[in-house]
């Protein structure tokens, strides 16, 4: 492909250029997490002592497999763009420089400590601070210029004059699918509907109706009037709702015992609450009556 054809395929979309940089960061984060998972059983001293070296080696391997091998980063390959063929070596150098500078900045204080020079350590720290300030300010200025012109999304790309082009004329027509977005909108609308409707449903009333239907044929669904007041509380008694030892035991004119909070909460939610064991209905909020323990 001639230089004129490459110039015609230059990437002018700001979104695609920024997306390529973000995808490169995500690829690096994914690989770092995989390496961390593989080395998590090694001694903690290994990660503390050799962490910067592992990160630097990982980034160099990524460059070797992407920019040097295919002429584009992994993020650019996902978007079908690449560096200009005449600038691929320059792009490799521009991508390698910040990796080495970051590694040196991380290890500079350790080098000064091993040498035993406090003055050298102070020089490294001052240089690192001013370097961070300069890079941050330069990146901000470059971003403003990039938003205006649409070229050089990275500060080093501008310094080295590196530009990107589409891998083919067909790749210039970016296909955007809205299927996922439509699916998300439908699910969000459905969730909003459920959030509005579900609080309006009285589940205790529905539960009572279902239990009543299921207990119509049960012999214990109707108690004899003479046994309604014979409530006994022993050490083996359990709450008819939570099936645990009753806390502040109460009853509602049937032989079964409830926790006060279990009974009162159900009556407040459904004034016609029925006992789950025998089907006796409550007669209102005042249905809950205390139970005295029977020693057996």
MIFIZA-554260 format. One line per 8 residues: number of its first residue (from 1); their letters; for each residue y, x, z of N, C-alpha, C. Coordinates in Angstrom, 3 decimals. Layout:
REM residues N
NUM> A> Y/X/Z/Y/X/Z/Y/X/Z; ...
//
This chain:
REM residues 296
1> XXXXXXXX> -1.184/0.848/0.000/0.000/0.000/0.000/1.237/0.886/0.000; 2.158/0.647/-0.912/3.360/1.452/-1.041/4.327/1.145/0.091; 5.330/2.028/0.244/6.315/1.822/1.317/7.142/0.570/1.080; 7.354/0.217/-0.210/8.114/-0.992/-0.518/7.335/-2.239/-0.118; 6.031/-2.239/-0.390/5.202/-3.388/0.003/5.129/-3.506/1.527; 5.055/-2.360/2.221/5.042/-2.399/3.678/6.359/-2.936/4.220; 7.455/-2.573/3.561/8.766/-3.067/3.993/8.860/-4.580/3.826; 8.192/-5.116/2.796/8.219/-6.567/2.589/7.409/-7.292/3.655
9> XXXXXXXX> 6.421/-6.581/4.246/5.568/-7.204/5.249/5.998/-6.889/6.684; 7.215/-6.376/6.864/7.681/-6.051/8.204/7.702/-7.301/9.085; 7.275/-7.119/10.317/7.239/-8.235/11.262/8.659/-8.507/11.761; 9.152/-9.667/11.474/10.496/-10.048/11.911/10.459/-11.077/13.042; 9.286/-11.608/13.304/9.163/-12.606/14.362/9.237/-11.923/15.723; 10.217/-12.274/16.513/10.372/-11.684/17.846/9.211/-12.087/18.754; 8.724/-13.320/18.572/7.646/-13.812/19.423/6.382/-12.988/19.227; 6.025/-12.698/17.988/4.797/-11.950/17.721/4.890/-10.523/18.251
17> XXXXXXXX> 6.051/-9.906/18.134/6.203/-8.541/18.628/6.105/-8.490/20.147; 6.727/-9.445/20.833/6.623/-9.488/22.289/5.219/-9.877/22.732; 4.589/-10.787/21.982/3.212/-11.178/22.315/2.266/-9.987/22.209; 2.482/-9.131/21.226/1.620/-7.956/21.069/1.717/-7.035/22.283; 2.931/-6.838/22.793/3.105/-5.998/23.980/2.443/-6.625/25.203; 2.589/-7.947/25.355/1.989/-8.618/26.504/0.456/-8.596/26.417; -0.083/-8.757/25.216/-1.534/-8.714/25.052/-2.089/-7.327/25.370; -1.339/-6.282/25.017/-1.764/-4.928/25.368/-1.844/-4.758/26.881
25> XXXXXXXX> -0.870/-5.317/27.597/-0.894/-5.232/29.061/-2.081/-5.995/29.634; -2.375/-7.165/29.058/-3.493/-7.960/29.555/-4.834/-7.265/29.302; -4.973/-6.646/28.132/-6.204/-5.906/27.832/-6.398/-4.778/28.836; -5.312/-4.055/29.150/-5.398/-2.970/30.131/-5.765/-3.505/31.516; -5.187/-4.643/31.902/-5.497/-5.230/33.216/-6.965/-5.652/33.297; -7.487/-6.225/32.216/-8.892/-6.651/32.206/-9.817/-5.446/32.353; -9.530/-4.380/31.611/-10.362/-3.186/31.695/-10.249/-2.527/33.064; -9.045/-2.545/33.654/-8.888/-1.985/34.993/-9.707/-2.758/36.016
33> XXXXXXXX> -9.709/-4.077/35.884/-10.500/-4.884/36.821/-11.985/-4.609/36.668; -12.446/-4.377/35.421/-13.856/-4.053/35.213/-14.202/-2.700/35.822; -13.306/-1.729/35.655/-13.543/-0.407/36.244/-13.538/-0.494/37.762; -12.626/-1.288/38.317/-12.576/-1.456/39.777/-13.860/-2.094/40.300; -14.384/-3.072/39.547/-15.637/-3.706/39.961/-16.800/-2.724/39.900; -16.779/-1.814/38.907/-17.865/-0.846/38.751/-17.816/0.257/39.811; -16.608/0.536/40.340/-16.460/1.639/41.299/-16.198/1.154/42.720; -16.379/-0.156/42.969/-16.044/-0.674/44.298/-17.022/-0.203/45.372
41> XXXXXXXX> -18.229/0.213/44.962/-19.209/0.674/45.940/-19.100/2.173/46.199; -18.220/2.848/45.472/-17.997/4.270/45.734/-17.163/4.421/46.994; -17.160/5.596/47.598/-16.346/5.800/48.812/-14.874/5.498/48.549; -14.205/4.980/49.567/-12.792/4.624/49.421/-11.933/5.833/49.103; -12.351/7.005/49.544/-11.591/8.224/49.264/-11.545/8.523/47.768; -12.594/8.123/47.032/-12.597/8.351/45.582/-11.485/7.567/44.904; -11.346/6.299/45.271/-10.305/5.481/44.657/-8.916/5.958/45.042; -8.738/6.400/46.282/-7.420/6.867/46.715/-7.053/8.203/46.093
49> XXXXXXXX> -8.053/9.076/45.924/-7.760/10.424/45.428/-7.710/10.493/43.904; -8.541/9.704/43.237/-8.664/9.819/41.790/-8.205/8.572/41.046; -7.503/7.670/41.711/-7.023/6.456/41.055/-6.106/6.716/39.870; -5.055/7.543/40.016/-4.168/7.825/38.865/-4.895/8.466/37.692; -5.844/9.373/37.977/-6.581/10.019/36.893/-7.441/9.005/36.128; -8.074/8.086/36.863/-8.910/7.073/36.210/-8.056/6.166/35.330; -6.894/5.732/35.829/-6.004/4.870/35.041/-5.509/5.590/33.790; -5.127/6.857/33.945/-4.639/7.617/32.796/-5.742/7.814/31.764
57> XXXXXXXX> -6.944/8.160/32.218/-8.058/8.348/31.291/-8.400/7.051/30.577; -8.334/5.939/31.281/-8.625/4.642/30.669/-7.615/4.303/29.585; -6.347/4.563/29.830/-5.313/4.288/28.818/-5.459/5.203/27.602; -5.848/6.461/27.833/-6.057/7.378/26.713/-7.243/6.930/25.863; -8.302/6.455/26.507/-9.462/5.941/25.769/-9.067/4.725/24.930; -8.246/3.849/25.492/-7.783/2.672/24.741/-6.988/3.102/23.513; -6.119/4.100/23.678/-5.350/4.606/22.523/-6.271/5.209/21.473; -7.280/5.932/21.926/-8.216/6.555/20.992/-8.954/5.501/20.166
65> XXXXXXXX> -9.335/4.408/20.794/-10.097/3.381/20.096/-9.224/2.432/19.283; -7.954/2.337/19.619/-7.085/1.364/18.949/-6.126/2.027/17.974; -5.117/2.704/18.477/-4.059/3.248/17.604/-4.600/4.344/16.704; -5.348/5.281/17.271/-5.861/6.372/16.444/-6.983/5.923/15.532; -7.783/4.980/15.976/-8.902/4.536/15.155/-8.544/3.491/14.125; -7.713/2.500/14.511/-7.396/1.386/13.603/-5.942/1.327/13.189; -5.102/2.192/13.754/-3.693/2.181/13.377/-2.889/1.089/14.039; -3.436/0.457/15.063/-2.729/-0.611/15.772/-3.359/-0.792/17.142
73> XXXXXXXX> -2.601/-1.316/18.064/-3.129/-1.581/19.389/-4.013/-2.824/19.358; -4.733/-3.048/20.454/-5.600/-4.224/20.503/-4.792/-5.516/20.464; -3.638/-5.514/21.097/-2.781/-6.687/21.043/-2.289/-6.979/19.639; -1.949/-5.937/18.899/-1.515/-6.119/17.506/-2.669/-6.596/16.631; -3.870/-6.101/16.880/-5.021/-6.541/16.084/-5.302/-8.018/16.283; -5.064/-8.528/17.489/-5.267/-9.957/17.736/-4.271/-10.811/16.959; -3.125/-10.250/16.638/-2.082/-10.985/15.908/-2.001/-10.572/14.445; -2.974/-9.752/13.986/-3.020/-9.311/12.589/-1.763/-8.539/12.174
81> XXXXXXXX> -1.279/-7.681/13.057/-0.164/-6.802/12.710/-0.563/-5.370/13.061; 0.178/-4.400/12.543/-0.141/-2.999/12.765/1.116/-2.163/12.579; 1.019/-0.889/12.934/2.112/0.042/12.689/2.145/0.402/11.199; 3.312/0.777/10.731/3.391/1.257/9.352/2.499/2.485/9.185; 1.836/2.584/8.037/0.865/3.662/7.840/1.494/5.038/7.972; 2.739/5.146/7.559/3.434/6.435/7.633/3.893/6.768/9.049; 3.799/5.806/9.967/4.295/6.010/11.328/3.189/5.932/12.376; 1.932/5.910/11.955/0.849/5.739/12.919/0.721/6.925/13.869
89> XXXXXXXX> 0.876/8.146/13.351/0.826/9.318/14.225/1.999/9.337/15.195; 3.161/8.944/14.694/4.336/8.865/15.571/4.142/7.796/16.634; 3.531/6.669/16.236/3.267/5.593/17.194/2.283/6.049/18.268; 1.285/6.837/17.863/0.318/7.362/18.843/1.025/8.251/19.855; 1.941/9.100/19.366/2.694/9.971/20.269/3.611/9.168/21.176; 4.286/8.151/20.607/5.214/7.330/21.394/4.482/6.519/22.460; 3.236/6.178/22.211/2.457/5.430/23.201/1.849/6.360/24.239; 1.574/7.598/23.847/0.970/8.555/24.774/1.989/9.129/25.755
97> XXXXXXXX> 3.241/9.274/25.312/4.274/9.878/26.167/4.452/9.141/27.490; 4.652/7.807/27.504/4.847/7.144/28.804/3.633/7.227/29.725; 2.427/7.319/29.141/1.236/7.451/29.972/1.253/8.773/30.729; 1.566/9.863/30.027/1.607/11.176/30.665/2.779/11.287/31.635; 3.926/10.701/31.275/5.092/10.750/32.171/4.808/9.985/33.457; 4.161/8.821/33.334/3.830/8.025/34.514/2.848/8.779/35.413; 1.878/9.469/34.802/0.915/10.230/35.600/1.609/11.379/36.332; 2.496/12.082/35.622/3.212/13.203/36.254/4.118/12.690/37.372
105> XXXXXXXX> 4.747/11.550/37.152/5.617/10.975/38.180/4.809/10.582/39.416; 3.570/10.138/39.214/2.720/9.752/40.345/2.246/10.963/41.128; 1.945/12.035/40.412/1.377/13.222/41.064/2.423/14.287/41.392; 3.686/14.065/41.068/4.702/15.105/41.280/4.843/15.460/42.750; 4.898/14.446/43.614/5.062/14.730/45.042/3.839/15.462/45.600; 2.626/15.116/45.124/1.421/15.809/45.593/1.430/17.272/45.177; 1.914/17.519/43.946/1.991/18.915/43.478/2.963/19.713/44.326; 4.114/19.095/44.649/5.111/19.791/45.466/4.571/20.063/46.869
113> XXXXXXXX> 3.793/19.118/47.407/3.234/19.308/48.754/2.214/20.444/48.751; 1.380/20.518/47.701/0.388/21.595/47.632/1.054/22.950/47.460; 2.158/22.986/46.702/2.882/24.255/46.542/3.570/24.635/47.848; 3.957/23.629/48.616/4.617/23.889/49.893/6.108/24.060/49.779; 6.702/23.514/48.725/8.136/23.657/48.510/8.813/22.309/48.738; 9.599/22.219/49.811/10.337/20.980/50.083/11.452/20.769/49.063; 12.022/21.847/48.587/13.097/21.739/47.603/12.572/21.192/46.284; 11.396/21.665/45.875/10.792/21.171/44.640/10.418/19.696/44.785
121> XXXXXXXX> 9.944/19.306/45.962/9.608/17.900/46.195/10.838/17.022/46.087; 11.959/17.492/46.627/13.198/16.728/46.561/13.689/16.626/45.116; 13.507/17.689/44.352/13.912/17.668/42.939/13.084/16.649/42.169; 11.790/16.646/42.408/10.919/15.689/41.728/11.286/14.248/42.096; 11.550/13.997/43.380/11.902/12.643/43.806/13.227/12.197/43.194; 14.210/13.091/43.170/15.510/12.743/42.570/15.375/12.491/41.076; 14.610/13.363/40.406/14.397/13.181/38.964/13.660/11.877/38.679; 12.674/11.546/39.533/11.943/10.298/39.340/12.820/9.076/39.527
129> XXXXXXXX> 13.689/9.097/40.540/14.587/7.967/40.777/15.548/7.773/39.612; 16.175/8.869/39.173/17.110/8.761/38.047/16.383/8.395/36.759; 15.153/8.877/36.620/14.376/8.501/35.442/14.061/7.012/35.416; 13.672/6.464/36.573/13.396/5.026/36.652/14.640/4.206/36.348; 15.793/4.646/36.887/17.045/3.923/36.635/17.406/3.976/35.154; 17.233/5.158/34.544/17.583/5.311/33.124/16.682/4.471/32.232; 15.373/4.482/32.528/14.433/3.705/31.720/14.698/2.210/31.869; 14.977/1.752/33.090/15.254/0.334/33.305/16.509/-0.103/32.571
137> XXXXXXXX> 17.569/0.707/32.675/18.814/0.362/31.982/18.621/0.405/30.472; 17.921/1.436/29.981/17.670/1.530/28.547/16.824/0.392/28.024; 15.821/-0.034/28.801/14.973/-1.155/28.386/15.771/-2.456/28.328; 16.702/-2.640/29.264/17.541/-3.842/29.247/18.439/-3.855/28.013; 19.060/-2.723/27.727/19.928/-2.650/26.540/19.112/-2.850/25.267; 17.918/-2.241/25.226/17.071/-2.386/24.038/16.618/-3.835/23.857; 16.342/-4.534/24.964/15.934/-5.933/24.859/17.049/-6.788/24.278; 18.272/-6.551/24.713/19.407/-7.304/24.167/19.574/-7.016/22.677
145> XXXXXXXX> 19.418/-5.760/22.287/19.524/-5.400/20.871/18.371/-5.993/20.071; 17.176/-6.030/20.685/16.023/-6.602/19.995/16.198/-8.101/19.773; 16.712/-8.797/20.769/16.943/-10.230/20.613/17.985/-10.518/19.527; 18.872/-9.588/19.317/19.902/-9.778/18.289/19.386/-9.435/16.893; 18.662/-8.307/16.785/18.260/-7.834/15.454/16.832/-8.212/15.084; 15.917/-8.309/16.085/14.525/-8.632/15.805/13.659/-7.424/15.527; 14.153/-6.228/15.764/13.380/-5.003/15.534/13.336/-4.180/16.821; 12.264/-3.356/16.950/12.069/-2.422/18.051/12.008/-3.151/19.410
153> XXXXXXXX> 10.904/-3.812/19.719/10.786/-4.510/21.009/10.635/-3.566/22.185; 10.260/-2.336/21.922/10.049/-1.342/22.966/11.103/-0.258/22.846; 11.541/0.297/23.977/12.562/1.347/23.962/12.079/2.574/23.210; 10.812/2.960/23.415/10.286/4.128/22.701/10.153/3.849/21.209; 9.845/2.618/20.827/9.796/2.283/19.407/11.155/2.507/18.750; 12.209/2.191/19.477/13.551/2.395/18.921/13.891/3.879/18.841; 13.506/4.626/19.876/13.816/6.059/19.879/13.069/6.791/18.768; 11.828/6.377/18.480/11.047/7.033/17.432/11.162/6.313/16.088
161> XXXXXXXX> 11.876/5.206/16.027/12.041/4.469/14.772/10.759/3.818/14.277; 9.938/3.304/15.186/8.641/2.740/14.826/8.777/1.242/14.580; 8.201/0.778/13.469/8.217/-0.636/13.131/6.797/-1.120/12.850; 6.623/-2.415/12.877/5.315/-3.018/12.655/5.349/-3.896/11.419; 4.193/-4.009/10.781/4.064/-4.850/9.588/2.790/-5.676/9.706; 2.697/-6.710/8.887/1.485/-7.531/8.854/0.370/-6.772/8.141; -0.857/-7.016/8.569/-1.992/-6.324/7.964/-2.249/-6.788/6.529; -1.826/-8.004/6.186/-1.986/-8.534/4.832/-0.945/-9.620/4.617
169> XXXXXXXX> -0.640/-9.953/3.347/0.347/-11.018/3.104/-0.064/-12.358/3.702; -1.374/-12.646/3.770/-1.822/-13.919/4.334/-1.590/-13.979/5.841; -1.629/-12.807/6.495/-1.441/-12.788/7.943/-0.021/-13.149/8.340; 0.906/-13.082/7.366/2.291/-13.400/7.673/2.458/-14.874/8.017; 1.582/-15.721/7.498/1.639/-17.144/7.805/0.793/-17.405/9.047; 1.442/-17.405/10.155/0.737/-17.553/11.433/0.359/-19.013/11.639; -0.932/-19.240/11.871/-1.434/-20.588/12.093/-1.411/-20.897/13.591; -0.696/-21.930/13.936/-0.567/-22.338/15.329/-1.325/-23.650/15.524
177> XXXXXXXX> -2.298/-23.648/16.418/-3.068/-24.856/16.683/-2.577/-25.570/17.931; -2.511/-26.876/17.835/-2.015/-27.673/18.957/-3.138/-28.482/19.614; -4.391/-28.169/19.275/-5.502/-28.916/19.849/-5.567/-28.738/21.360; -5.465/-27.491/21.801/-5.521/-27.222/23.232/-4.350/-27.882/23.952; -3.161/-27.812/23.362/-1.991/-28.417/23.991/-2.139/-29.934/24.097; -2.665/-30.546/23.029/-2.880/-32.000/23.060/-3.879/-32.381/24.132; -4.961/-31.601/24.253/-5.968/-31.873/25.269/-5.374/-31.764/26.674; -4.531/-30.745/26.890/-3.908/-30.577/28.190/-2.975/-31.737/28.508
185> XXXXXXXX> -2.223/-32.202/27.522/-1.313/-33.326/27.747/-2.085/-34.589/28.114; -3.214/-34.805/27.437/-4.030/-35.990/27.736/-4.571/-35.923/29.156; -5.079/-34.759/29.547/-5.637/-34.626/30.889/-4.554/-34.781/31.955; -3.363/-34.215/31.715/-2.273/-34.350/32.676/-1.841/-35.811/32.809; -1.792/-36.520/31.696/-1.439/-37.942/31.759/-2.500/-38.731/32.528; -3.770/-38.395/32.298/-4.856/-39.081/33.004/-4.798/-38.801/34.506; -4.490/-37.558/34.870/-4.391/-37.198/36.282/-3.221/-37.924/36.944; -2.093/-38.019/36.245/-0.948/-38.749/36.794/-1.291/-40.221/36.999
193> XXXXXXXX> -2.059/-40.788/36.079/-2.487/-42.184/36.241/-3.375/-42.342/37.465; -4.315/-41.402/37.655/-5.193/-41.469/38.823/-4.409/-41.303/40.122; -3.451/-40.390/40.117/-2.641/-40.176/41.317/-1.872/-41.439/41.679; -1.476/-42.221/40.678/-0.741/-43.466/40.934/-1.674/-44.601/41.343; -2.868/-44.669/40.740/-3.749/-45.817/40.950/-4.612/-45.662/42.200; -5.147/-44.476/42.444/-6.108/-44.300/43.533/-5.563/-44.693/44.905; -4.314/-44.374/45.248/-3.826/-44.815/46.564/-3.744/-46.327/46.716; -3.743/-47.070/45.607/-3.652/-48.522/45.685/-5.000/-49.178/45.939
201> XXXXXXXX> -6.092/-48.419/45.844/-7.434/-48.979/46.018/-7.848/-48.865/47.481; -8.294/-49.970/48.044/-8.789/-49.988/49.417/-10.296/-49.700/49.391; -10.648/-48.443/49.593/-12.049/-48.047/49.518/-12.866/-48.618/50.681; -12.221/-48.825/51.812/-12.941/-49.380/52.962/-13.367/-50.828/52.686; -12.497/-51.569/51.999/-12.857/-52.952/51.647/-14.029/-52.968/50.672; -13.983/-52.087/49.674/-15.068/-52.011/48.692/-16.364/-51.587/49.369; -16.263/-50.626/50.282/-17.450/-50.153/50.989/-18.054/-51.278/51.828; -17.194/-52.061/52.486/-17.687/-53.158/53.308/-18.405/-54.208/52.468
209> XXXXXXXX> -17.846/-54.533/51.293/-18.464/-55.529/50.416/-19.825/-55.034/49.941; -19.897/-53.751/49.561/-21.160/-53.193/49.072/-22.205/-53.198/50.175; -21.809/-52.768/51.375/-22.763/-52.762/52.484/-23.217/-54.176/52.834; -22.292/-55.123/52.726/-22.661/-56.508/53.026/-23.687/-57.023/52.041; -23.531/-56.683/50.763/-24.493/-57.115/49.749/-25.854/-56.471/49.986; -25.821/-55.172/50.353/-27.076/-54.471/50.581/-27.788/-54.951/51.833; -27.030/-55.473/52.802/-27.618/-55.876/54.073/-27.943/-57.366/54.139; -27.747/-58.095/53.036/-28.033/-59.537/53.060/-29.502/-59.819/53.371
217> XXXXXXXX> -30.373/-58.988/52.882/-31.785/-59.213/53.109/-32.324/-58.524/54.337; -31.452/-57.836/55.083/-31.908/-57.096/56.257/-32.072/-58.030/57.446; -33.081/-57.801/58.215/-33.320/-58.659/59.381/-32.308/-58.409/60.481; -31.729/-57.205/60.480/-30.761/-56.896/61.527/-29.347/-57.190/61.132; -29.153/-57.834/60.001/-27.793/-58.101/59.558/-27.129/-59.174/60.392; -27.951/-60.046/61.048/-27.400/-61.090/61.897/-27.984/-60.927/63.295; -27.102/-60.820/64.251/-27.554/-60.661/65.627/-27.549/-62.008/66.335; -28.408/-62.133/67.287/-28.437/-63.365/68.094/-27.252/-63.363/69.053
225> XXXXXXXX> -26.629/-64.497/69.285/-25.453/-64.547/70.159/-25.715/-63.971/71.534; -26.929/-64.088/72.030/-27.194/-63.608/73.387/-27.223/-62.108/73.509; -27.353/-61.384/72.413/-27.460/-59.924/72.475/-26.166/-59.224/72.114; -25.133/-59.971/71.843/-23.905/-59.336/71.358/-23.216/-58.518/72.447; -23.311/-58.920/73.689/-22.598/-58.221/74.746/-23.446/-57.168/75.443; -24.676/-57.044/75.057/-25.555/-56.058/75.688/-25.381/-54.703/75.028; -24.307/-54.041/75.381/-24.001/-52.720/74.826/-24.427/-51.675/75.839; -25.272/-50.780/75.445/-25.737/-49.722/76.336/-25.355/-48.365/75.763
233> XXXXXXXX> -24.836/-47.506/76.617/-24.436/-46.159/76.238/-25.257/-45.165/77.038; -26.043/-44.373/76.340/-26.880/-43.358/76.975/-26.542/-41.989/76.408; -27.224/-40.983/76.910/-26.993/-39.612/76.397/-27.464/-39.457/74.962; -28.339/-40.356/74.520/-28.853/-40.280/73.154/-28.090/-41.181/72.181; -27.074/-41.875/72.649/-26.316/-42.774/71.773/-25.511/-41.977/70.754; -25.390/-42.547/69.544/-24.634/-41.917/68.464/-23.667/-42.924/67.860; -22.570/-42.407/67.358/-21.559/-43.261/66.720/-22.151/-43.860/65.452; -21.918/-45.139/65.233/-22.458/-45.816/64.053/-21.766/-45.397/62.770
241> XXXXXXXX> -20.633/-44.688/62.882/-19.892/-44.262/61.690/-20.171/-42.795/61.364; -19.953/-41.917/62.330/-20.101/-40.473/62.072/-21.455/-39.921/62.497; -22.290/-40.725/63.163/-23.629/-40.329/63.603/-23.613/-39.143/64.549; -22.550/-38.998/65.328/-22.471/-37.949/66.326/-22.265/-38.583/67.704; -22.294/-37.747/68.735/-22.108/-38.270/70.080/-20.728/-38.919/70.182; -20.622/-40.127/70.660/-19.340/-40.846/70.661/-18.296/-40.164/71.540; -17.106/-40.087/71.021/-15.960/-39.569/71.765/-15.075/-40.760/72.136; -14.847/-40.947/73.416/-14.158/-42.137/73.942/-14.870/-43.372/73.386
249> XXXXXXXX> -16.101/-43.620/73.828/-16.934/-44.674/73.228/-16.330/-46.067/73.350; -16.386/-46.804/72.225/-15.920/-48.184/72.150/-16.938/-49.006/71.368; -16.808/-50.330/71.464/-17.656/-51.223/70.684/-16.811/-52.400/70.216; -17.404/-53.252/69.367/-16.683/-54.445/68.897/-17.638/-55.647/68.888; -18.091/-56.015/70.094/-18.934/-57.194/70.303/-20.286/-57.099/69.607; -20.808/-55.895/69.460/-22.177/-55.732/68.991/-22.828/-54.637/69.816; -24.098/-54.428/69.633/-24.825/-53.492/70.486/-24.612/-52.033/70.089; -23.838/-51.778/69.069/-23.670/-50.408/68.579/-22.385/-49.792/69.112
257> XXXXXXXX> -22.423/-48.484/69.285/-21.317/-47.739/69.892/-20.603/-46.939/68.818; -19.282/-46.788/68.964/-18.453/-46.049/68.018/-17.573/-45.062/68.786; -17.153/-44.012/68.087/-16.036/-43.215/68.589/-14.776/-44.079/68.485; -13.874/-43.910/69.423/-12.659/-44.722/69.387/-11.891/-44.495/68.093; -11.772/-43.239/67.694/-10.985/-42.925/66.497/-11.690/-43.407/65.231; -13.021/-43.312/65.194/-13.761/-43.808/64.026/-13.583/-45.314/63.883; -13.723/-46.029/65.002/-13.621/-47.484/64.960/-12.201/-47.936/64.659; -11.231/-47.359/65.364/-9.850/-47.800/65.198/-9.321/-47.462/63.807
265> XXXXXXXX> -9.702/-46.301/63.273/-9.245/-45.930/61.936/-9.800/-46.880/60.891; -11.050/-47.262/61.012/-11.643/-48.190/60.043/-11.041/-49.589/60.159; -10.745/-50.024/61.387/-10.140/-51.350/61.562/-8.725/-51.375/60.994; -7.970/-50.282/61.194/-6.624/-50.216/60.627/-6.659/-50.205/59.109; -7.658/-49.531/58.524/-7.774/-49.488/57.073/-8.277/-50.803/56.505; -9.165/-51.492/57.252/-9.727/-52.769/56.797/-9.877/-53.678/58.013; -8.977/-54.676/58.191/-9.047/-55.557/59.378/-10.374/-56.296/59.503; -11.100/-56.463/58.395/-12.403/-57.144/58.422/-13.557/-56.153/58.425
273> XXXXXXXX> -13.312/-54.981/58.989/-14.337/-53.932/59.023/-15.610/-54.457/59.682; -16.761/-54.154/59.074/-18.054/-54.600/59.583/-18.846/-53.404/60.071; -19.600/-53.626/61.100/-20.443/-52.561/61.650/-21.448/-52.113/60.596; -21.560/-50.818/60.340/-22.502/-50.332/59.315/-23.957/-50.610/59.649; -24.267/-50.825/60.941/-25.650/-51.023/61.349/-26.089/-52.485/61.291; -25.232/-53.392/61.770/-25.637/-54.795/61.865/-24.766/-55.755/61.091; -23.624/-55.314/60.625/-22.769/-56.178/59.825/-21.820/-57.043/60.608; -21.704/-56.851/61.914/-20.767/-57.630/62.720/-19.344/-57.262/62.337
281> XXXXXXXX> -18.516/-58.266/62.086/-17.156/-58.019/61.641/-16.195/-57.890/62.821; -15.163/-57.117/62.601/-14.114/-56.990/63.602/-13.214/-58.216/63.538; -12.612/-58.542/64.649/-11.725/-59.713/64.712/-10.261/-59.322/64.780; -9.955/-58.081/64.384/-8.573/-57.627/64.405/-8.462/-56.270/65.067; -7.205/-55.836/65.267/-6.969/-54.515/65.846/-7.461/-54.450/67.281; -7.449/-55.594/67.976/-7.869/-55.623/69.387/-9.380/-55.708/69.556; -10.135/-55.526/68.473/-11.594/-55.626/68.557/-12.216/-54.462/69.293; -11.573/-53.307/69.276/-12.132/-52.128/69.918/-12.073/-52.278/71.425
289> XXXXXXXX> -13.232/-52.206/72.078/-13.332/-52.364/73.530/-14.090/-51.178/74.105; -13.650/-50.685/75.246/-14.328/-49.516/75.844/-15.735/-49.848/76.302; -16.588/-48.816/76.335/-17.977/-48.957/76.752/-18.206/-48.123/77.999; -18.887/-48.706/78.958/-19.237/-47.966/80.176/-20.619/-47.362/80.003; -20.782/-46.140/80.461/-22.053/-45.435/80.297/-23.102/-45.989/81.263; -24.295/-46.178/80.737/-25.415/-46.662/81.530/-26.338/-45.495/81.870; -26.547/-45.239/83.124/-27.393/-44.117/83.535/-28.838/-44.567/83.464; -29.654/-43.790/82.733/-31.062/-44.149/82.542/-31.933/-42.967/82.938
//
